[in-house]
Amino acid sequence: MRILLIGPPGAGKGTQAVRLAAYLSIQHISTGDLFREHIGQGTELGQNAHRHMRAGLLVPDEVTIGVVEERLARPDIERGFLLDGFPRNLAQAKALDLILADSKSQLDAVLDLEIPEDQVVRRIAGRRLCRRDREHIFHVDYSPPKVAETCDICGGELYQRDDDREATVRRRLEVYHGMTAPVVDHYRARGLVTPLSAIGEVQEVLDRALAAIGHGQVDASGAPGR
């Protein structure tokens, strides 16, 4: 299967992308991972992407399209793929159409994770990271530390990233919806879009995604359900 997963910041898209691709035994293709790969290998695409990222700028469409096109040309996508983070705008969506047409393939489904804006703000703005180890993550509502502003694991100070502040999150959402709405409309016109609620436990959302593409549910271990 060839799937596109779309969702705003805070919808849990990354988590669902990894689990869904693993269950379907298809390649999870993330533009973030591709940029890091090309930068690490020192390719021309990677160097170009790094220049823009280092300057705090968006990577140009032609570079983003280039890394995705190169990835989709590899033989390991024969069983299918799940795109995560691409396309982000209409120009990228049209470029993807051409890339797939050249290989005589097309998308099978576009899963659109939906979540109320206030829920996104609550999820992201409530996050707190440990200054000693940023992999130690807490949430003021869902997984609060035992002692306020203190990491349960190492005792480090907890803090809120600037990107997680409410005003910043709302600006990110405005940009996301402005760029992505035309992408969703583009695929909806072709009957490919299935809206999915991103509210609930990870397993619940995964089950909805599997049902949308005609697969059974999975149990907590990842095994097919009945």
C-alpha positions as CSV (number, residue, x, y, z in Angstrom):
1,M,0.0,0.0,0.0
2,R,1.0,3.6,-0.6
3,I,-0.3,5.8,2.1
4,L,0.0,9.5,3.0
5,L,-0.6,10.4,6.6
6,I,-1.5,14.0,7.3
7,G,-2.0,15.7,10.7
8,P,-1.2,18.9,12.6
9,P,1.5,19.2,15.2
10,G,0.4,17.4,18.4
11,A,-1.9,14.9,16.6
12,G,0.4,12.0,17.2
13,K,1.2,11.6,13.5
14,G,4.8,10.5,14.1
15,T,3.8,7.8,16.5
16,Q,1.0,6.5,14.3
17,A,3.2,6.6,11.2
18,V,5.8,4.3,12.8
19,R,3.3,1.8,14.1
20,L,1.1,1.7,11.0
21,A,4.1,1.2,8.6
22,A,5.5,-1.5,10.9
23,Y,2.1,-3.4,11.0
24,L,1.7,-3.2,7.2
25,S,5.4,-4.1,6.6
26,I,5.9,-1.0,4.4
27,Q,8.6,1.7,4.5
28,H,8.1,4.7,6.8
29,I,9.3,7.7,4.9
30,S,9.8,10.8,6.9
31,T,11.2,14.0,5.4
32,G,13.0,14.8,8.7
33,D,14.8,11.4,8.5
34,L,15.7,11.9,4.9
35,F,17.2,15.4,5.6
36,R,19.3,13.9,8.4
37,E,20.4,11.0,6.2
38,H,21.5,13.3,3.3
39,I,23.2,15.8,5.6
40,G,25.1,12.9,7.3
41,Q,26.2,11.6,3.9
42,G,27.2,15.0,2.7
43,T,25.1,14.8,-0.5
44,E,24.4,17.9,-2.6
45,L,20.7,17.7,-1.5
46,G,21.8,17.4,2.1
47,Q,24.2,20.3,1.9
48,N,21.5,22.5,0.4
49,A,19.0,21.5,3.0
50,H,21.5,22.1,5.8
51,R,22.2,25.6,4.7
52,H,18.6,26.5,5.0
53,M,18.0,24.7,8.2
54,R,21.0,26.2,9.8
55,A,19.7,29.7,8.9
56,G,16.3,28.9,10.4
57,L,14.6,28.8,7.0
58,L,12.3,26.3,5.4
59,V,13.9,23.9,3.1
60,P,12.9,24.9,-0.5
61,D,10.4,22.7,-2.2
62,E,12.8,21.6,-4.9
63,V,15.2,20.2,-2.3
64,T,12.4,18.5,-0.3
65,I,11.0,17.1,-3.5
66,G,14.5,15.9,-4.5
67,V,15.1,13.9,-1.4
68,V,11.7,12.3,-1.6
69,E,12.1,11.4,-5.3
70,E,15.4,9.8,-4.5
71,R,13.9,7.8,-1.7
72,L,11.0,6.6,-3.8
73,A,13.4,5.3,-6.4
74,R,14.9,2.8,-4.1
75,P,13.9,-0.9,-4.5
76,D,12.7,-1.4,-0.9
77,I,9.5,0.5,-1.5
78,E,8.2,-2.3,-3.7
79,R,5.8,-3.5,-1.0
80,G,4.6,0.1,-0.4
81,F,5.4,3.1,1.8
82,L,3.9,5.5,4.3
83,L,4.7,9.2,3.7
84,D,5.1,11.3,6.9
85,G,5.7,15.1,6.5
86,F,5.3,15.2,2.8
87,P,3.7,16.8,0.9
88,R,3.3,19.9,3.0
89,N,1.9,22.2,0.3
90,L,0.1,21.9,-3.0
91,A,3.2,22.3,-5.1
92,Q,4.8,19.3,-3.3
93,A,1.5,17.3,-3.8
94,K,1.5,17.9,-7.5
95,A,5.2,17.0,-7.7
96,L,4.4,13.7,-5.9
97,D,1.7,13.0,-8.4
98,L,4.3,13.3,-11.2
99,I,6.9,11.2,-9.4
100,L,4.4,8.4,-8.8
101,A,3.0,8.6,-12.4
102,D,6.5,8.2,-13.7
103,S,6.7,4.9,-11.8
104,K,3.2,4.0,-12.9
105,S,1.9,4.0,-9.4
106,Q,-0.4,6.2,-7.2
107,L,-1.5,6.7,-3.7
108,D,-4.0,4.3,-2.3
109,A,-5.1,6.3,0.7
110,V,-4.7,9.7,2.4
111,L,-5.4,9.5,6.2
112,D,-6.2,12.9,7.7
113,L,-5.7,13.0,11.5
114,E,-8.1,15.5,12.9
115,I,-8.0,17.1,16.4
116,P,-9.5,20.3,17.9
117,E,-7.0,23.2,18.1
118,D,-7.5,23.5,21.8
119,Q,-6.5,19.9,22.3
120,V,-3.3,20.4,20.3
121,V,-2.4,23.4,22.4
122,R,-3.0,21.5,25.6
123,R,-0.9,18.5,24.4
124,I,2.0,20.6,23.3
125,A,2.0,23.5,25.7
126,G,1.8,21.1,28.6
127,R,5.1,19.3,27.7
128,R,8.1,19.7,30.0
129,L,11.6,18.5,29.2
130,C,14.5,17.7,31.5
131,R,17.5,20.0,31.1
132,R,19.9,17.1,31.9
133,D,18.3,14.6,29.5
134,R,15.8,15.8,26.9
135,E,14.5,12.3,26.5
136,H,12.9,12.6,29.9
137,I,9.6,14.1,29.0
138,F,6.6,14.9,31.3
139,H,3.3,16.6,30.9
140,V,1.6,18.9,33.4
141,D,-1.8,17.2,32.8
142,Y,-1.1,13.7,31.5
143,S,2.1,12.6,33.2
144,P,3.1,15.2,35.8
145,P,6.3,14.9,37.8
146,K,6.0,13.9,41.5
147,V,7.8,17.1,42.4
148,A,6.9,20.2,40.4
149,E,9.5,21.3,37.8
150,T,11.7,18.4,38.8
151,C,12.5,15.3,36.7
152,D,11.4,12.0,38.5
153,I,14.3,10.1,36.8
154,C,17.4,12.2,37.4
155,G,16.3,15.2,39.4
156,G,17.1,17.6,36.6
157,E,15.1,20.9,36.2
158,L,12.1,20.6,33.9
159,Y,11.4,23.4,31.4
160,Q,9.2,24.3,28.5
161,R,10.7,24.7,25.1
162,D,10.0,28.0,23.3
163,D,8.4,26.1,20.4
164,D,6.0,24.6,22.9
165,R,4.6,27.9,24.2
166,E,0.9,28.5,23.5
167,A,1.4,31.5,21.2
168,T,4.0,29.7,19.2
169,V,1.8,26.5,18.9
170,R,-1.1,28.6,17.6
171,R,1.1,30.2,15.0
172,R,2.3,26.8,13.9
173,L,-1.3,25.6,13.6
174,E,-2.2,28.6,11.4
175,V,0.7,27.9,9.1
176,Y,-0.1,24.2,9.0
177,H,-3.8,24.7,8.1
178,G,-2.9,27.4,5.5
179,M,-0.5,25.1,3.7
180,T,-2.2,21.8,4.2
181,A,-5.9,22.6,3.5
182,P,-5.2,22.8,-0.3
183,V,-3.3,19.4,-0.1
184,V,-6.3,17.7,1.6
185,D,-8.7,19.3,-1.0
186,H,-6.4,18.1,-3.8
187,Y,-6.7,14.5,-2.7
188,R,-10.3,14.7,-1.5
189,A,-11.3,15.6,-5.1
190,R,-9.8,12.2,-6.1
191,G,-11.7,10.4,-3.4
192,L,-8.6,9.4,-1.4
193,V,-9.1,11.2,1.9
194,T,-10.4,9.6,5.0
195,P,-10.7,11.8,8.1
196,L,-9.6,10.2,11.4
197,S,-10.1,11.4,14.9
198,A,-6.7,11.7,16.7
199,I,-8.5,11.8,20.1
200,G,-7.9,8.8,22.3
201,E,-5.2,6.3,23.2
202,V,-2.5,5.4,20.6
203,Q,-4.1,2.0,20.1
204,E,-7.5,3.4,19.4
205,V,-6.2,5.8,16.8
206,L,-4.2,3.0,15.2
207,D,-7.3,0.8,15.0
208,R,-9.2,3.6,13.3
209,A,-6.4,4.0,10.7
210,L,-6.4,0.2,10.0
211,A,-10.1,0.1,9.6
212,A,-9.9,3.0,7.2
213,I,-7.6,1.0,4.9
214,G,-9.5,-2.3,5.3
215,H,-7.3,-4.0,7.8
216,G,-8.3,-5.6,11.1
217,Q,-7.4,-4.3,14.5
218,V,-4.2,-5.1,16.3
219,D,-3.7,-6.0,19.9
220,A,-1.4,-4.2,22.2
221,S,1.6,-6.3,21.1
222,G,1.1,-5.4,17.5
223,A,-0.3,-8.7,16.5
224,P,-3.4,-8.9,14.2
225,G,-6.7,-8.8,16.1
226,R,-9.8,-10.7,15.3
